Amino acid sequence: MSDTPESIPDGFAPHTRHSPLTAPWQPLYARPDGHRMQLGLRVREAHCNGRGFAHGGLISALADNAMGLSAVAAARAAAAAAGQTPPAGAVTVSLVLDFMASASIGQWLEFRPVVLRHGRTLAFTECHVLADGELAARASATFRLG
């Protein structure tokens, strides 16, 4: 299945933040939701392992990306409201994933992060990864803000 406007859920647009890691996985899509940045993609062969399922490394990297972007956005908003210097970014301190189901070629894979709590230096997050709306994985991460 190719990406057409009809195959991409409402609110998602091409993700504008690119990196060498994610370049082969394009097109990736993003949907801002308050201070959360949801990510999504239509699973293609380039995203899969030898068994034809979305690779755990892809899921891990994109969950980490969605949670990190969301943690920074939430921390920046809080810093601005408090008149403090906002963090420039974040680095992952810990990342844990649980895989519950596989995602196959053609399915819409969506990353829905939540910032559980953040302070000035740390942020705690979680993310549900859905394949066509069904829970495929869950992730949690801690980020160092700076």
N, C-alpha and C positions, 0 to 999 in steps of 0.2 A: 504494500500500500504506500503510495506516495503522499507527501504532505500537501494537502490542498486546504484552502480556508475552511471547507466543510469538515475536514478531518481533525482540525485543531480546536479544542474547547474554547468557548468564549472567554475573552479577557487575556488570552495568551498572545504574545507577540514575540518576534525573534529576540533572543537573549543577546544583549549588546556587549556583555563582558566576555571576552574571548581569552583563551590561554592555549599554549602549545599542547597541553594535555587534552583539552576538549575539542580542538580543531578537527580531528578525524570523526568526531561524533556529531558534527553539525548536520542538520539544523537543530539547535536547542531553543526552547521557548521559555519565556518568563512571564509571570503574572504577579505584579505587586498586590499585596493585600495588607493594607496598613503598614506596619513595620516588618511584615514578613515578605520574603521573596520566594514564591512558589516557582518551581522549575518543572519542565515537562519535555517529553520527546516521544516520537513514534518509533518503536523498536524496529531497527533494521539489522541486517546481517552484520554490519560493522560493530554493532553493540553486543554481539553474542559470543558465547563460549562455543566449544566444539560440539556441544549437545543441542545447540540452537536456541538456548535461553539467554536472556539478558545477563551479561557477565556481572558477578558480584563486585568486581573492581569498578565497573561503571556505576553501579548502584551506590557503592561506598563513596566514590568521588563526588557524585552529584548530590547525594544527601549532605555530605560535608560542605559542599559549596552553598547549598540552599540554607543550611543552618548558620554558616559563617556570615553570609550576606545579611541574614535576618538579625543575627546577634549584633553586628556592627550598626545596622540601621536603628535598632531599638536603643542601643547605647548612645548613639549620636543624638537621637531625639531627646533622650533624658538629659544628656549633658547640655544641650542647647537650652532646654527648659530651666536648668539649674544655673545657667551662666558659666558653665565649666568648659574646659577645652575638650572637644570631642575626640574619640579615638580615631587614629588614622586607618586602622584595620585590625585584624585579628589573626592569630595563629592557633591551630588546633593543638590542644593539650592532650585530650583523649577522645577516642571515637569507638563506639561499640555498635555493632549491627546484629540483628536477628533476622534471618531469612525464613519466611513462612510459606511462600509460594513462588513459583517461577513466572516470568513474563516472557512471552513469545513474540516472534516477529509479527508486526502489524498492530500490536497492542499499544495503547497510550499509557506511558509510564509517567506518573506525576509524583512530585516531591512536595510534601506539605509540612513545612517546618513550624515550630512553635518555640518562642523564647520563654523558658520557664522562669528565669531570674537572671539579672545581671547586676553587677556592681561596677566600680570604677576599673577593676582589672580583670575580672572573670565574668564569663557568661555561660549559662547552662541552657542547653537546648535539647529538643527532640524532633524527630521527623517521621511521619508516616509516608511510606512509599506505596502507591497504589498502581495496580495494573488493571486498566479498564474498570476502575472504581473499586477493585477488591484489594484488600491489604496483602501486599507481597513481602514487605520488610518494614522493620522499624529501626530507627537509629537514635542514639543519644550522643551528645558531644559536649565537651567543655572547651571554651576558647579563652585564650589570654588576649585581652584587649590592650591596644597600645598604639 
